[in-house]
Amino acid sequence: MIIFVKTGFKRMGLFDSWLGRSTEKEQQPKIKFGRYSDSYKKDKQYDAWHQALEKFDEGDHFEAYSDFFDYLSDPEEENVNYQCLGDTHFSFEFYQGSKKIKGYSDGRKFRAEAKVVKVDQTNVGFMRRLIEKNFTLQYSRFSFDENNDVAIIFDTYLLDGSPHKLYFALQELALNADKLDDLLVNEFDMLHPIETEHIKDCDEHEKEVKYQFIQQNINRVLLNINNGSLNPKLYAQAIGYQLLSLIYKLDYLIKPEGFMMETFEIINRDYFIQDDRSVFEKNRDFIKRIQHLKDRSKEDSYKEMYSTLCTFGVTKVVDHDRLAGFIDEIIKESDWYLKNKHYEIVLSLMNYVVGFVLFSWAVPRPDRELLHLYYEIIENQYFKDLNFTFNYYNEEENKFDKSAIKKEINDIIKSNKQKFKGLSVDTTLLVFNSKHEFAISFLEMIKKMIIYPMD
């Protein structure tokens, strides 16, 4: 029997099946935003996980693996297929970004493999990279396959192949396979990408809009930093927030792959790492990296704009209270800039909150949907350029559509009430006088939202 996961994918990108709100939403372009998270699973998926654990403990590995892959299956992604052959043989495939991971269980062992890059020839630098990577892996390993191309492999005997181990092993394998291929191809000329059928290239219009958005936003931030209004040493923290809010926004709204995504991850990691460098020194390095992104050819940027399927996420699960505390902390930090009329920095701080959370955390679904709506409002022109039809904010007139914004917020709350007891927000907190005031009030509204998961 072959089991294929059915999909409910009908709507706009990341929130397609979550937002049962309006018919207008159903007609929006199907564009994905942000990093995939596997934290928003359905009840039947959690039931499958518990069944997998029980079946494995009972020694029924065959049924345990069927339930395990039901747990991994995301109906919004159509990311997993598996096939049961007889009573002991089991084969599967699932997707992670640009990679297809395939494997089987033969009644004795469990094995998974992802092909990473095609190799024309090897050299010392390339081989050293693979050896170094192998030392960082806990479950899997890079190796050469039967065609002498690079693959990443995990295998284990069934007795030692519990669902817990399989989850972390397959997660490690899939994330490394997806991340490393573009980086290796960019670094070594004798490597070539593995052809994959499930990748959907963005159309030319979408690519052009995204490319122009990258250029405009980088130019704007670098101009603000370089115009001399803030001393780069005295106000290094403020400049750092501007840079971080930029990369988080581009990561979420552009959803790049390869070199650009890696650059964002390096900047994010280096900013928060404890080392001997001052924030001023870090900012100087980050500006160089961002300038390099801006100077890349349009063709190189276009290559990193495509849509993929995913099974594993990398974001950390965080509850609403943690988010509320973070919002409160940054709003307090913005008070001095607000009093001294540094409104661009105030807006950057609010953008930083939204961007950091969407980049790093998997917050409860109502929080995530409201944070996405924040970008739809603040960056409304970008969404219009992508052919979305809502008009929440007119930049030239500094005019908000108050009724449309409040209706959308209320629709988000309504669609999530079944899973969150007492869920409510106070839209009277919203201030529509200016962009930065609205941004502060919107995050205050989220901070004060009443949200408790159902028992």
C-alpha positions, 0 to 999 in steps of 0.5 A, a space after each residue: 500500500 502506498 500512502 500519499 499525504 493529502 494537501 490543503 494548500 490553497 492560500 497565500 504562502 506561509 499562512 495558507 491553511 491557517 487563515 480561514 478569514 476572508 475570500 479576498 485572502 484566498 485570491 492572493 498570490 501563493 508566495 511563501 514568506 519566512 522560515 519554515 517551522 514544524 512546530 505548528 502540527 495538527 492534533 492527528 500528527 501528535 497522535 501519530 507520534 505517541 502511537 509511534 513511541 508505543 509501537 516501537 516499545 512493543 517491537 512493532 518497528 514497521 508500524 512505528 515507522 509508518 506512524 513516525 512519518 505520519 507525524 512528519 507529514 505536513 498537509 500544507 507542504 505535501 512533504 512526505 511519501 512512504 511505501 509499505 512493502 510486505 511486513 518488514 520492508 518500508 521505503 520513504 522520501 521527504 523534502 527539505 528545501 532543495 533536497 530530497 531525502 530517500 531511505 528504507 528499512 529492510 527489517 534489520 536496518 534503517 537508512 536515509 540518504 540525501 545527495 548533496 552535490 555532483 563532483 567533477 573532481 576533488 581537491 584538498 580544500 574540498 576534502 578538508 571541508 567535508 572532513 571538518 563537517 563530519 566532525 560536527 555531525 552527531 548522527 550522519 556523515 558525508 560520504 561519496 555515493 556510487 557515482 562518486 558524488 557527495 551524499 550525506 548518510 544516516 543508518 542504524 539498526 532497528 533495535 536502536 532506531 527509536 522515533 526520538 533518534 530518527 527525528 534528530 538524526 533525520 533533522 540533522 541530515 536534512 538541514 545539513 544537506 539543504 544548507 551545504 549544497 549552495 555553499 559548496 557550489 559557490 566555493 568550489 568550481 568543480 562542484 555542481 548542484 543536484 537536479 531536483 524536480 520539486 523546486 519551484 522557481 519564482 517567476 520573473 516578476 516576483 524575482 524583479 520585485 524582490 531584487 528591487 526591494 533588496 536594493 532599496 532597503 539596503 540603500 536606505 539603511 546604509 544611507 541612514 548610517 552614513 549620513 553622519 547624523 549618529 556617531 557610529 561609536 557612540 550610537 553603535 547599538 542603534 546602528 546595530 539594530 538598524 542592520 539587524 532589522 534589515 537582514 531579518 526583514 529581507 530574510 522573511 520577505 525575500 525568503 532567499 536561499 544559498 549565499 544571501 541566507 548564509 550571510 544573514 545567519 552569519 551576521 545574526 550569529 556574530 552579533 550575539 556571540 560573546 567575543 573581544 569585538 565591540 559592537 562598533 567593530 561588528 557593525 563595520 564588518 556587517 556593513 561590508 557583508 551587506 554592501 557585498 550583497 548589494 553589489 552582487 549581480 542580479 543574476 546571482 540574486 535571482 538564482 537564490 529565489 525559488 520555492 521549496 518544500 520543508 519537513 524540519 524547522 530551525 526556529 526555537 519554540 517560545 511561548 507568548 509570555 516570552 514574546 511579551 517580555 521581549 516586546 516590553 524590553 525593546 519598547 523601553 529601550 526605544 524611549 530615549 530615541 523617541 524623546 529625541 525624535 530619532 523616529 527612524 531608529 524607533 521604527 528600526 527597533 520595532 522592526 527588529 522585534 518582529 524580524 528577530 522573532 520570525 527569524 529565531 522563534 516559533 511563537 504561538 500561531 496567533 502571535 505569528 499571524 499578527 507579526 506577519 500582518 505587521 509586515 503586510 502593513 508596514 511594507 504594504 507597497 512591497 506586497 502590492 508590487 507582488 500583486 497582493 490586493 490589500 491596501 493597509 497603508 499608503 506611504 506617500 500620504 502616511 495614511 492607514 486604512 484603520 477599518 481594514 487593519 482592525 478587521 484583519 486583526 479580528 479575523 485572526 483572533 476569530 480563526 484561532 479561538 478554537 485552540 486558544 481559550 479566552 483569546 482577545 486583543 484590544 484594537 483601541 490601543 492602536 495609534 495611526 498618527 505616524 508609522 513609528 507610533 503605529 508600530 509601537 502601538 501594534 506591538 503593545 497590542 500583541 504584548 497585552 493580548 490574552 492567549 492561553 492554549 486549550 487544556 
